[in-house]
Amino acid sequence: MKIQFDIKELLATIQSNDRTILGIDGLSRSGKTTFVEHLREVLKKEKIDHHIFHIDDHTVERSQRYHTGFEEWYEYFHLQWDVLWLRENFFIKLKQDKEITLPFYDPDTDTRVCRTITLPESGLIIVEGVFLQRKEWADFYHHLIFLDCPREKRFMREAETAKQKRDKFEKRYWKAEDYYMNTFHPRDSADIVLKT
């Protein structure tokens, strides 16, 4: 995957601010992690301080997001993360705090462990994940890139075992994605839309 936008323009913005927050939004398997890894290489080469956060590192335990009595799509969109807690304790603090303490989720043990991250005083903070333009989080980015990829192409990127559970995608993930796309219109509100 190539970074298909003017990286020099972005770097100039970073150098003119104390700290720049860049959101990399996109639906599941749209290429966000791959894109961020390429961007990390550019930042290293240009010697720009940065830190990358993956929103999936901060999901809640399974008991809070599965079998809650709500529809599966609702669980995925509304309960996967403690949305308001992250707003207050993550997004608000990104712009000025020197350190940030967050719970990191371990899927193997279904537990969360808090870690403290030291943020660069200047440079780039990247937040990568799905549903980043929900109303509670949408106002915290200096720039936002949306990676746009058709559903069937994204589904083909799933592991073979996951593809055998298509009904889960239909009930949980795709309904939540449709809700997000139709309610928040992330293609329209992103600064840059990249086809992946």
BALOBA-1460 file (C-alpha; in Angstrom, 3 decimals):
// residues 196
<rec num="1" residu="m" x="0.000" y="0.000" z="0.000"/>
<rec num="2" residu="k" x="1.322" y="3.441" z="-0.881"/>
<rec num="3" residu="i" x="0.611" y="6.532" z="1.168"/>
<rec num="4" residu="q" x="-1.428" y="8.337" z="-1.467"/>
<rec num="5" residu="f" x="-1.614" y="11.860" z="-0.152"/>
<rec num="6" residu="d" x="0.778" y="14.757" z="0.226"/>
<rec num="7" residu="i" x="2.884" y="13.684" z="3.186"/>
<rec num="8" residu="k" x="4.948" y="16.888" z="2.949"/>
<rec num="9" residu="e" x="1.847" y="18.981" z="3.569"/>
<rec num="10" residu="l" x="1.015" y="16.880" z="6.609"/>
<rec num="11" residu="l" x="4.590" y="17.108" z="7.920"/>
<rec num="12" residu="a" x="4.544" y="20.910" z="7.511"/>
<rec num="13" residu="t" x="1.394" y="21.019" z="9.642"/>
<rec num="14" residu="i" x="3.057" y="18.886" z="12.297"/>
<rec num="15" residu="q" x="6.083" y="21.165" z="12.436"/>
<rec num="16" residu="s" x="3.884" y="24.258" z="12.840"/>
<rec num="17" residu="n" x="2.011" y="22.866" z="15.864"/>
<rec num="18" residu="d" x="3.189" y="21.721" z="19.266"/>
<rec num="19" residu="r" x="1.358" y="18.428" z="18.879"/>
<rec num="20" residu="t" x="-0.804" y="17.200" z="15.999"/>
<rec num="21" residu="i" x="-3.473" y="14.531" z="16.380"/>
<rec num="22" residu="l" x="-4.193" y="12.447" z="13.286"/>
<rec num="23" residu="g" x="-7.116" y="10.029" z="13.154"/>
<rec num="24" residu="i" x="-6.972" y="7.032" z="10.816"/>
<rec num="25" residu="d" x="-10.571" y="5.860" z="10.516"/>
<rec num="26" residu="g" x="-11.998" y="3.000" z="8.502"/>
<rec num="27" residu="l" x="-14.148" y="-0.071" z="8.804"/>
<rec num="28" residu="s" x="-12.823" y="-3.500" z="9.734"/>
<rec num="29" residu="r" x="-10.054" y="-4.819" z="7.425"/>
<rec num="30" residu="s" x="-9.892" y="-1.577" z="5.436"/>
<rec num="31" residu="g" x="-6.097" y="-1.431" z="5.827"/>
<rec num="32" residu="k" x="-5.740" y="0.930" z="8.789"/>
<rec num="33" residu="t" x="-2.964" y="-0.968" z="10.575"/>
<rec num="34" residu="t" x="-0.979" y="-1.455" z="7.350"/>
<rec num="35" residu="f" x="-1.370" y="2.233" z="6.510"/>
<rec num="36" residu="v" x="-0.195" y="3.261" z="9.969"/>
<rec num="37" residu="e" x="2.863" y="1.004" z="9.716"/>
<rec num="38" residu="h" x="3.849" y="2.699" z="6.450"/>
<rec num="39" residu="l" x="3.286" y="6.100" z="8.015"/>
<rec num="40" residu="r" x="5.442" y="5.083" z="11.009"/>
<rec num="41" residu="e" x="8.345" y="4.349" z="8.628"/>
<rec num="42" residu="v" x="8.020" y="7.806" z="7.066"/>
<rec num="43" residu="l" x="7.963" y="9.457" z="10.493"/>
<rec num="44" residu="k" x="11.072" y="7.537" z="11.585"/>
<rec num="45" residu="k" x="12.890" y="8.514" z="8.403"/>
<rec num="46" residu="e" x="11.930" y="12.171" z="8.876"/>
<rec num="47" residu="k" x="12.847" y="11.955" z="12.598"/>
<rec num="48" residu="i" x="9.443" y="13.190" z="13.747"/>
<rec num="49" residu="d" x="8.407" y="12.268" z="17.279"/>
<rec num="50" residu="h" x="5.201" y="10.271" z="17.295"/>
<rec num="51" residu="h" x="3.057" y="7.818" z="19.195"/>
<rec num="52" residu="i" x="0.436" y="5.462" z="17.768"/>
<rec num="53" residu="f" x="-2.699" y="4.368" z="19.592"/>
<rec num="54" residu="h" x="-4.903" y="1.523" z="18.336"/>
<rec num="55" residu="i" x="-8.429" y="2.013" z="19.650"/>
<rec num="56" residu="d" x="-8.952" y="-1.775" z="19.730"/>
<rec num="57" residu="d" x="-6.322" y="-1.956" z="22.484"/>
<rec num="58" residu="h" x="-8.858" y="-0.267" z="24.745"/>
<rec num="59" residu="t" x="-11.978" y="-2.414" z="24.397"/>
<rec num="60" residu="v" x="-13.836" y="-3.575" z="27.493"/>
<rec num="61" residu="e" x="-14.096" y="-7.149" z="28.770"/>
<rec num="62" residu="r" x="-16.344" y="-9.578" z="26.858"/>
<rec num="63" residu="s" x="-18.993" y="-9.653" z="29.591"/>
<rec num="64" residu="q" x="-19.659" y="-5.954" z="28.944"/>
<rec num="65" residu="r" x="-20.038" y="-6.292" z="25.156"/>
<rec num="66" residu="y" x="-21.500" y="-9.766" z="24.506"/>
<rec num="67" residu="h" x="-24.832" y="-11.282" z="25.583"/>
<rec num="68" residu="t" x="-25.970" y="-8.037" z="27.195"/>
<rec num="69" residu="g" x="-29.579" y="-8.241" z="26.018"/>
<rec num="70" residu="f" x="-29.031" y="-5.655" z="23.292"/>
<rec num="71" residu="e" x="-28.846" y="-6.494" z="19.591"/>
<rec num="72" residu="e" x="-25.398" y="-7.632" z="18.489"/>
<rec num="73" residu="w" x="-24.770" y="-4.608" z="16.266"/>
<rec num="74" residu="y" x="-25.628" y="-2.320" z="19.196"/>
<rec num="75" residu="e" x="-23.165" y="-4.151" z="21.439"/>
<rec num="76" residu="y" x="-20.419" y="-3.742" z="18.862"/>
<rec num="77" residu="f" x="-20.994" y="-0.046" z="18.190"/>
<rec num="78" residu="h" x="-22.028" y="1.201" z="21.639"/>
<rec num="79" residu="l" x="-20.522" y="-1.238" z="24.153"/>
<rec num="80" residu="q" x="-17.209" y="-2.401" z="22.626"/>
<rec num="81" residu="w" x="-15.460" y="0.586" z="24.258"/>
<rec num="82" residu="d" x="-16.303" y="2.746" z="27.244"/>
<rec num="83" residu="v" x="-16.892" y="5.625" z="24.860"/>
<rec num="84" residu="l" x="-17.446" y="8.401" z="27.402"/>
<rec num="85" residu="w" x="-14.558" y="7.273" z="29.625"/>
<rec num="86" residu="l" x="-12.223" y="7.357" z="26.625"/>
<rec num="87" residu="r" x="-13.464" y="10.826" z="25.732"/>
<rec num="88" residu="e" x="-12.670" y="12.164" z="29.206"/>
<rec num="89" residu="n" x="-9.522" y="10.175" z="29.982"/>
<rec num="90" residu="f" x="-7.952" y="9.731" z="26.553"/>
<rec num="91" residu="f" x="-9.094" y="12.129" z="23.839"/>
<rec num="92" residu="i" x="-9.290" y="15.267" z="25.998"/>
<rec num="93" residu="k" x="-5.853" y="14.555" z="27.460"/>
<rec num="94" residu="l" x="-4.170" y="13.893" z="24.100"/>
<rec num="95" residu="k" x="-3.873" y="17.568" z="23.230"/>
<rec num="96" residu="q" x="-1.906" y="18.754" z="26.250"/>
<rec num="97" residu="d" x="-1.038" y="16.117" z="28.857"/>
<rec num="98" residu="k" x="2.510" y="14.814" z="29.169"/>
<rec num="99" residu="e" x="1.381" y="11.359" z="30.265"/>
<rec num="100" residu="i" x="-1.750" y="9.329" z="29.838"/>
<rec num="101" residu="t" x="-2.806" y="6.209" z="31.735"/>
<rec num="102" residu="l" x="-5.054" y="3.787" z="29.866"/>
<rec num="103" residu="p" x="-6.412" y="0.276" z="30.300"/>
<rec num="104" residu="f" x="-5.006" y="-2.079" z="27.644"/>
<rec num="105" residu="y" x="-7.142" y="-5.104" z="26.785"/>
<rec num="106" residu="d" x="-5.619" y="-8.593" z="26.595"/>
<rec num="107" residu="p" x="-7.863" y="-10.855" z="24.450"/>
<rec num="108" residu="d" x="-6.133" y="-14.019" z="25.666"/>
<rec num="109" residu="t" x="-7.061" y="-13.417" z="29.303"/>
<rec num="110" residu="d" x="-10.079" y="-11.120" z="28.749"/>
<rec num="111" residu="t" x="-8.593" y="-8.627" z="31.199"/>
<rec num="112" residu="r" x="-7.428" y="-5.039" z="31.118"/>
<rec num="113" residu="v" x="-4.183" y="-3.741" z="32.584"/>
<rec num="114" residu="c" x="-3.397" y="-0.042" z="32.991"/>
<rec num="115" residu="r" x="-0.229" y="1.349" z="31.475"/>
<rec num="116" residu="t" x="1.116" y="4.890" z="31.482"/>
<rec num="117" residu="i" x="2.275" y="6.326" z="28.158"/>
<rec num="118" residu="t" x="4.583" y="9.344" z="27.886"/>
<rec num="119" residu="l" x="3.434" y="11.516" z="25.000"/>
<rec num="120" residu="p" x="5.815" y="13.493" z="22.784"/>
<rec num="121" residu="e" x="5.765" y="17.214" z="23.576"/>
<rec num="122" residu="s" x="5.585" y="17.970" z="19.868"/>
<rec num="123" residu="g" x="5.126" y="15.752" z="16.844"/>
<rec num="124" residu="l" x="2.338" y="13.457" z="15.793"/>
<rec num="125" residu="i" x="-0.163" y="11.450" z="17.823"/>
<rec num="126" residu="i" x="-1.918" y="8.883" z="15.628"/>
<rec num="127" residu="v" x="-5.200" y="7.304" z="16.700"/>
<rec num="128" residu="e" x="-6.127" y="4.338" z="14.511"/>
<rec num="129" residu="g" x="-9.413" y="2.476" z="14.654"/>
<rec num="130" residu="v" x="-12.982" y="1.933" z="13.644"/>
<rec num="131" residu="f" x="-15.813" y="4.403" z="14.362"/>
<rec num="132" residu="l" x="-13.424" y="7.252" z="15.223"/>
<rec num="133" residu="q" x="-15.867" y="9.865" z="13.949"/>
<rec num="134" residu="r" x="-18.639" y="8.985" z="16.397"/>
<rec num="135" residu="k" x="-19.972" y="12.172" z="17.967"/>
<rec num="136" residu="e" x="-18.167" y="11.672" z="21.279"/>
<rec num="137" residu="w" x="-14.718" y="11.502" z="19.629"/>
<rec num="138" residu="a" x="-15.044" y="13.443" z="16.380"/>
<rec num="139" residu="d" x="-13.788" y="16.850" z="17.548"/>
<rec num="140" residu="f" x="-10.339" y="15.873" z="18.792"/>
<rec num="141" residu="y" x="-8.380" y="15.421" z="15.553"/>
<rec num="142" residu="h" x="-6.405" y="18.061" z="13.711"/>
<rec num="143" residu="h" x="-6.628" y="15.850" z="10.603"/>
<rec num="144" residu="l" x="-8.653" y="12.758" z="9.818"/>
<rec num="145" residu="i" x="-8.118" y="10.184" z="7.073"/>
<rec num="146" residu="f" x="-10.843" y="7.677" z="6.199"/>
<rec num="147" residu="l" x="-9.789" y="4.461" z="4.459"/>
<rec num="148" residu="d" x="-12.610" y="3.428" z="2.152"/>
<rec num="149" residu="c" x="-12.875" y="-0.196" z="1.041"/>
<rec num="150" residu="p" x="-15.884" y="-2.202" z="-0.230"/>
<rec num="151" residu="r" x="-17.408" y="-4.707" z="2.205"/>
<rec num="152" residu="e" x="-16.807" y="-7.828" z="0.123"/>
<rec num="153" residu="k" x="-13.167" y="-6.906" z="-0.434"/>
<rec num="154" residu="r" x="-12.740" y="-6.405" z="3.313"/>
<rec num="155" residu="f" x="-14.501" y="-9.694" z="4.037"/>
<rec num="156" residu="m" x="-12.078" y="-11.527" z="1.741"/>
<rec num="157" residu="r" x="-9.232" y="-10.268" z="3.963"/>
<rec num="158" residu="e" x="-10.670" y="-12.104" z="6.975"/>
<rec num="159" residu="a" x="-9.221" y="-15.402" z="8.174"/>
<rec num="160" residu="e" x="-10.884" y="-18.506" z="6.708"/>
<rec num="161" residu="t" x="-12.306" y="-19.443" z="10.122"/>
<rec num="162" residu="a" x="-13.912" y="-15.997" z="10.427"/>
<rec num="163" residu="k" x="-15.418" y="-16.235" z="6.920"/>
<rec num="164" residu="q" x="-17.288" y="-19.369" z="7.986"/>
<rec num="165" residu="k" x="-19.256" y="-17.225" z="10.480"/>
<rec num="166" residu="r" x="-20.793" y="-14.864" z="7.958"/>
<rec num="167" residu="d" x="-23.993" y="-14.625" z="10.007"/>
<rec num="168" residu="k" x="-21.984" y="-13.002" z="12.820"/>
<rec num="169" residu="f" x="-20.728" y="-10.378" z="10.368"/>
<rec num="170" residu="e" x="-24.273" y="-9.748" z="9.162"/>
<rec num="171" residu="k" x="-25.787" y="-9.435" z="12.647"/>
<rec num="172" residu="r" x="-22.945" y="-7.770" z="14.545"/>
<rec num="173" residu="y" x="-20.345" y="-6.035" z="12.434"/>
<rec num="174" residu="w" x="-22.078" y="-5.051" z="9.209"/>
<rec num="175" residu="k" x="-25.207" y="-3.662" z="10.869"/>
<rec num="176" residu="a" x="-23.003" y="-1.534" z="13.129"/>
<rec num="177" residu="e" x="-20.965" y="-0.388" z="10.124"/>
<rec num="178" residu="d" x="-24.158" y="0.544" z="8.254"/>
<rec num="179" residu="y" x="-25.349" y="2.500" z="11.289"/>
<rec num="180" residu="y" x="-22.018" y="4.354" z="11.471"/>
<rec num="181" residu="m" x="-21.872" y="5.132" z="7.757"/>
<rec num="182" residu="n" x="-25.508" y="6.273" z="7.572"/>
<rec num="183" residu="t" x="-25.497" y="8.259" z="10.827"/>
<rec num="184" residu="f" x="-22.076" y="9.922" z="10.889"/>
<rec num="185" residu="h" x="-21.165" y="10.009" z="7.156"/>
<rec num="186" residu="p" x="-17.410" y="9.532" z="7.780"/>
<rec num="187" residu="r" x="-16.481" y="9.799" z="4.096"/>
<rec num="188" residu="d" x="-17.941" y="13.303" z="3.988"/>
<rec num="189" residu="s" x="-16.449" y="14.557" z="7.240"/>
<rec num="190" residu="a" x="-12.912" y="13.179" z="6.799"/>
<rec num="191" residu="d" x="-10.211" y="15.528" z="5.526"/>
<rec num="192" residu="i" x="-8.865" y="12.843" z="3.194"/>
<rec num="193" residu="v" x="-10.544" y="9.690" z="1.845"/>
<rec num="194" residu="l" x="-8.256" y="6.978" z="0.492"/>
<rec num="195" residu="k" x="-9.502" y="4.004" z="-1.481"/>
<rec num="196" residu="t" x="-7.824" y="0.820" z="-0.234"/>
